[in-house]
Amino acid sequence: MHATLPLLQESDFPAIRRNTLTTLQVNLGYRCNQACLHCHVNAGPTRKEVMSRETVEQIVDFLRHNKLATLDITGGAPELNPHFRYLVEQARALGLHVIDRCNLTILQEAGQGDLADFLAQHKVEIVASLPCYQEANVNGQRGDGVYARSIDALQQLNARGYADENCGLLLNLVYNPTGPFLPPPQAQLEADYKRELAKQGVTFNQLYTLTNLPIQRFGSTLISKGQFDEYMQLLKSAHLGANLDNVMCRSLISIDWQGYAYDCDFNQMLNLPLPLPNKGRPHIRDLTAQALQGLPIAIADHCYGCTAGQGSSCGGALA
């Protein structure tokens, strides 16, 4: 695995600061039932990092004492953490909107037979990764049979009311490019997804397009193929300053499986901690939402991936 941080640190990305914290994104661990080529977390079945119950309780305590709107749960496959359901239940009891960043195939894993029912019961928004609506592209990026399993999972979710406007259960999909290029316009691609997936009896609410950032597996692959510099030039040449107002790091912090805090999930993977004065490597137990407001955000050249073209964040295109 080629390290990309040394190629990203000397950056001319514009300085930005935090606004009001509204979202806590929590990575419950890097263990996953898949090992996707584009995964910026480098997740997979052999990863051992899993958030403990003690750290989950610290997350709940932070949510209890800070007025946030959303808990955004990710991984790996976050559902593989034994405390995933407890965290969902506690956050919903506190009145938070909960997002589960789901890879879909987790619904067919052993012990997850009632997962779709659990998510629907607690009105969890599902943000499901489906990198293409074409079977060959999905299987090429994620492994043989993943497309069929993903369609089956989407059908399960639809059967429980997801994407039905009468139920209010949100099911959003995520597209990642399959190579070193920017996503196409989100609105047009969403129309294509809805048309093609309807042929399989699948409906969803929105499509989010995410730019692949030059870190972890994807960044290492770029280096191996001699494409890293070209891809960085693509991101920089497509930078739009207007996207800076809406990048996710201004209203979100990312917590890793040990409870340490970062400005975003990408900084977490690069081990760029949230730059809190006199805190060294800040931990969730030491933070308050109020103390974070107005602080500078740790930046490097990978940040251009969030501002290139239509922009990219955990909620899809910015422009």
C-alpha positions as CSV (number, residue, x, y, z in Angstrom):
1,M,0.0,0.0,0.0
2,H,1.5,3.3,-1.1
3,A,1.2,6.2,1.4
4,T,-0.4,9.3,-0.1
5,L,-0.2,11.8,2.8
6,P,3.4,12.8,1.9
7,L,2.1,13.8,-1.5
8,L,-0.8,15.8,-0.1
9,Q,0.6,17.7,2.9
10,E,2.2,20.6,1.0
11,S,-1.1,22.2,0.0
12,D,-2.4,25.5,-1.3
13,F,-6.0,24.6,-0.5
14,P,-7.8,27.6,1.0
15,A,-8.0,27.9,4.7
16,I,-11.5,27.2,6.2
17,R,-13.1,27.3,9.6
18,R,-15.9,25.5,11.4
19,N,-19.5,26.6,11.6
20,T,-22.1,25.2,14.1
21,L,-21.7,21.5,14.7
22,T,-24.8,19.7,13.6
23,T,-23.6,16.2,12.7
24,L,-21.6,13.6,14.5
25,Q,-20.2,11.0,12.1
26,V,-19.0,7.8,13.9
27,N,-16.9,5.1,12.4
28,L,-17.7,1.9,14.3
29,G,-14.8,0.0,12.8
30,Y,-13.0,-1.0,9.7
31,R,-14.3,-4.6,9.5
32,C,-16.5,-5.2,6.4
33,N,-17.9,-8.1,4.5
34,Q,-16.5,-6.5,1.3
35,A,-13.2,-5.2,0.2
36,C,-13.9,-2.6,-2.5
37,L,-11.2,-1.2,-4.8
38,H,-12.3,2.5,-4.2
39,C,-12.7,2.2,-0.4
40,H,-11.0,5.2,1.3
41,V,-11.2,3.3,4.6
42,N,-9.3,0.3,3.3
43,A,-12.0,-1.8,5.0
44,G,-12.4,-5.6,4.6
45,P,-13.1,-8.9,6.3
46,T,-9.7,-9.2,7.9
47,R,-9.7,-5.8,9.7
48,K,-9.8,-6.1,13.5
49,E,-10.6,-2.5,14.5
50,V,-14.0,-2.4,16.2
51,M,-15.4,0.3,18.5
52,S,-15.8,-0.9,22.1
53,R,-18.9,-0.6,24.3
54,E,-17.0,1.9,26.5
55,T,-16.4,4.2,23.5
56,V,-19.9,3.8,22.3
57,E,-21.1,5.0,25.7
58,Q,-18.8,8.1,25.4
59,I,-20.5,8.8,22.0
60,V,-23.9,8.5,23.6
61,D,-22.8,10.8,26.4
62,F,-21.6,13.4,23.9
63,L,-25.0,13.3,22.1
64,R,-26.8,13.6,25.4
65,H,-25.0,16.8,26.4
66,N,-24.7,18.5,23.0
67,K,-27.6,19.7,20.8
68,L,-26.9,18.0,17.5
69,A,-29.4,17.1,14.7
70,T,-27.8,14.0,13.2
71,L,-25.8,10.9,14.0
72,D,-24.2,9.5,10.9
73,I,-22.9,5.9,11.4
74,T,-20.3,4.5,9.1
75,G,-17.6,1.8,8.9
76,G,-16.5,-0.7,7.3
77,A,-19.9,-2.2,7.6
78,P,-21.1,-0.5,10.8
79,E,-23.8,-3.2,11.3
80,L,-21.0,-5.7,12.1
81,N,-20.2,-3.9,15.3
82,P,-22.0,-5.7,18.2
83,H,-23.1,-2.3,19.6
84,F,-24.5,-0.9,16.4
85,R,-28.1,-1.5,17.4
86,Y,-27.6,-0.1,20.9
87,L,-26.2,3.1,19.5
88,V,-29.1,3.5,17.1
89,E,-31.6,3.0,19.9
90,Q,-29.9,5.5,22.2
91,A,-29.6,8.1,19.5
92,R,-33.2,7.8,18.4
93,A,-34.4,8.0,22.1
94,L,-32.5,11.3,22.2
95,G,-34.5,12.5,19.2
96,L,-31.6,12.5,16.7
97,H,-32.0,11.7,13.0
98,V,-29.8,8.6,12.4
99,I,-28.1,7.6,9.1
100,D,-26.7,4.2,8.4
101,R,-24.1,4.1,5.7
102,C,-24.9,0.6,4.4
103,N,-23.2,-1.5,1.7
104,L,-26.5,-3.4,1.1
105,T,-24.9,-6.9,1.0
106,I,-24.7,-6.8,4.8
107,L,-28.4,-7.6,4.9
108,Q,-27.6,-11.2,3.7
109,E,-24.8,-11.8,6.2
110,A,-25.3,-14.4,9.0
111,G,-27.1,-12.9,12.0
112,Q,-28.5,-9.9,10.0
113,G,-31.7,-11.5,8.9
114,D,-33.8,-9.0,10.8
115,L,-31.6,-5.9,10.0
116,A,-34.0,-4.4,7.5
117,D,-36.9,-4.7,10.0
118,F,-34.7,-3.1,12.7
119,L,-33.7,-0.1,10.5
120,A,-37.3,0.5,9.5
121,Q,-38.6,0.2,13.0
122,H,-36.3,2.9,14.2
123,K,-36.8,5.1,11.1
124,V,-33.1,5.0,10.2
125,E,-32.2,6.8,7.0
126,I,-30.2,4.4,4.8
127,V,-27.4,5.8,2.6
128,A,-26.5,2.7,0.5
129,S,-23.5,2.4,-1.7
130,L,-24.2,1.2,-5.2
131,P,-21.4,2.4,-7.5
132,C,-23.3,1.9,-10.7
133,Y,-26.7,0.7,-12.0
134,Q,-24.9,-1.7,-14.4
135,E,-24.1,-5.2,-13.1
136,A,-20.7,-5.6,-14.8
137,N,-19.4,-2.3,-13.3
138,V,-20.6,-3.1,-9.8
139,N,-19.1,-6.6,-9.8
140,G,-15.9,-5.3,-11.3
141,Q,-15.5,-2.8,-8.4
142,R,-16.9,-4.9,-5.6
143,G,-16.7,-8.6,-6.5
144,D,-18.7,-11.2,-8.3
145,G,-22.3,-11.5,-7.3
146,V,-22.4,-8.2,-5.4
147,Y,-24.8,-6.5,-7.8
148,A,-27.5,-9.3,-7.5
149,R,-27.1,-9.3,-3.7
150,S,-27.4,-5.5,-3.7
151,I,-30.6,-5.6,-5.8
152,D,-32.1,-8.2,-3.4
153,A,-31.3,-6.0,-0.4
154,L,-32.9,-2.9,-2.1
155,Q,-36.0,-5.0,-2.8
156,Q,-36.1,-6.0,0.9
157,L,-35.9,-2.4,2.0
158,N,-38.6,-1.3,-0.5
159,A,-40.8,-4.1,0.9
160,R,-40.5,-2.5,4.4
161,G,-41.6,0.9,3.1
162,Y,-38.3,2.5,2.3
163,A,-38.6,5.1,-0.5
164,D,-42.4,5.0,-0.1
165,E,-43.5,8.6,0.4
166,N,-46.3,7.4,2.6
167,C,-43.9,5.8,5.1
168,G,-41.2,8.5,5.3
169,L,-38.4,6.0,5.3
170,L,-35.5,7.5,3.4
171,L,-33.3,5.3,1.1
172,N,-30.6,7.2,-0.8
173,L,-27.9,5.6,-3.0
174,V,-24.3,6.6,-3.5
175,Y,-22.3,6.6,-6.8
176,N,-18.6,6.5,-6.9
177,P,-16.6,6.7,-10.2
178,T,-15.0,3.5,-11.3
179,G,-11.7,5.3,-12.3
180,P,-9.7,8.6,-12.0
181,F,-12.4,10.9,-13.2
182,L,-15.1,13.2,-11.7
183,P,-18.7,12.0,-11.3
184,P,-21.2,13.1,-13.9
185,P,-23.9,15.7,-13.0
186,Q,-25.8,14.3,-10.1
187,A,-29.4,15.1,-11.3
188,Q,-28.9,13.4,-14.7
189,L,-27.2,10.3,-13.2
190,E,-30.0,10.0,-10.6
191,A,-32.6,9.9,-13.5
192,D,-30.6,7.2,-15.1
193,Y,-30.4,5.2,-11.9
194,K,-34.1,5.5,-11.3
195,R,-35.0,4.4,-14.8
196,E,-32.7,1.4,-14.8
197,L,-33.4,0.2,-11.3
198,A,-37.2,0.5,-11.8
199,K,-36.8,-2.4,-14.3
200,Q,-35.8,-4.5,-11.3
201,G,-38.7,-3.2,-9.2
202,V,-36.4,-1.0,-7.1
203,T,-37.2,2.6,-6.0
204,F,-35.1,5.1,-4.0
205,N,-35.2,8.7,-2.9
206,Q,-32.0,10.4,-4.0
207,L,-28.7,9.6,-5.6
208,Y,-25.5,11.1,-4.1
209,T,-22.4,11.4,-6.3
210,L,-19.1,11.1,-4.4
211,T,-15.7,11.9,-5.8
212,N,-13.0,9.3,-5.1
213,L,-10.3,10.9,-3.0
214,P,-6.6,10.1,-3.6
215,I,-6.1,8.2,-0.3
216,Q,-5.9,4.6,0.9
217,R,-6.6,1.9,-1.8
218,F,-7.7,4.4,-4.5
219,G,-4.7,6.7,-3.9
220,S,-2.3,3.7,-3.8
221,T,-3.7,2.4,-7.1
222,L,-3.2,5.8,-8.7
223,I,0.4,5.8,-7.6
224,S,1.0,2.3,-8.9
225,K,-0.4,3.2,-12.3
226,G,1.5,6.5,-12.5
227,Q,-1.8,8.5,-12.4
228,F,-1.6,10.3,-9.1
229,D,-0.3,13.6,-10.3
230,E,-2.7,13.7,-13.3
231,Y,-5.6,13.0,-11.0
232,M,-4.6,15.7,-8.6
233,Q,-4.3,18.1,-11.4
234,L,-7.8,17.2,-12.5
235,L,-9.2,17.9,-9.0
236,K,-7.3,21.2,-8.7
237,S,-8.3,22.4,-12.2
238,A,-12.0,21.7,-11.4
239,H,-11.9,23.5,-8.0
240,L,-14.9,25.9,-7.4
241,G,-14.5,28.3,-4.5
242,A,-18.3,28.5,-4.1
243,N,-18.2,24.9,-2.8
244,L,-16.2,25.9,0.2
245,D,-19.4,27.3,1.9
246,N,-21.0,23.9,2.0
247,V,-18.2,21.3,2.6
248,M,-19.2,18.8,5.2
249,C,-16.3,19.5,7.6
250,R,-17.8,22.9,8.5
251,S,-20.7,21.3,10.3
252,L,-19.5,17.7,11.0
253,I,-16.8,15.9,13.0
254,S,-15.7,12.4,12.4
255,I,-15.0,10.0,15.3
256,D,-12.8,6.9,14.7
257,W,-13.2,3.4,16.3
258,Q,-11.1,4.5,19.3
259,G,-13.1,7.7,19.9
260,Y,-10.5,10.2,18.5
261,A,-11.9,13.2,16.5
262,Y,-11.2,14.4,13.0
263,D,-12.6,17.1,10.7
264,C,-13.9,14.4,8.3
265,D,-13.7,10.7,7.5
266,F,-11.0,11.4,4.9
267,N,-8.8,13.2,7.5
268,Q,-9.4,10.2,9.8
269,M,-7.9,7.9,7.2
270,L,-4.9,10.1,6.8
271,N,-4.5,10.5,10.6
272,L,-4.9,14.2,10.5
273,P,-6.5,14.9,13.9
274,L,-8.9,17.8,14.5
275,P,-6.7,20.8,15.3
276,L,-8.1,21.6,18.8
277,P,-5.7,24.0,20.7
278,N,-3.8,22.3,23.5
279,K,-5.5,18.9,23.0
280,G,-2.9,17.0,21.0
281,R,-5.1,14.2,19.6
282,P,-8.6,15.2,20.7
283,H,-11.0,12.5,22.0
284,I,-14.8,12.6,22.0
285,R,-14.7,12.6,25.9
286,D,-12.8,15.9,25.8
287,L,-15.1,17.8,23.3
288,T,-18.0,20.1,23.3
289,A,-19.9,21.3,20.3
290,Q,-19.6,24.9,21.5
291,A,-15.8,24.8,21.8
292,L,-15.4,23.6,18.2
293,Q,-17.2,26.6,16.6
294,G,-14.9,28.8,14.6
295,L,-11.9,26.6,14.8
296,P,-9.7,26.1,11.8
297,I,-10.0,22.8,9.8
298,A,-7.1,20.6,9.0
299,I,-6.5,20.7,5.2
300,A,-4.3,19.0,2.6
301,D,-4.5,18.6,-1.1
302,H,-7.0,15.7,-0.9
303,C,-9.6,18.4,0.1
304,Y,-9.7,19.4,-3.6
305,G,-11.8,16.2,-4.1
306,C,-14.6,17.9,-2.2
307,T,-14.6,21.1,-4.1
308,A,-14.0,19.9,-7.7
309,G,-16.7,20.5,-10.2
310,Q,-20.2,20.1,-8.7
311,G,-18.5,19.3,-5.3
312,S,-18.7,16.3,-3.2
313,S,-19.7,15.6,0.4
314,C,-21.3,12.9,2.5
315,G,-24.6,14.3,1.2
316,G,-23.6,14.2,-2.5
317,A,-23.0,17.1,-4.8
318,L,-22.7,20.6,-3.4
319,A,-23.4,22.7,-6.4
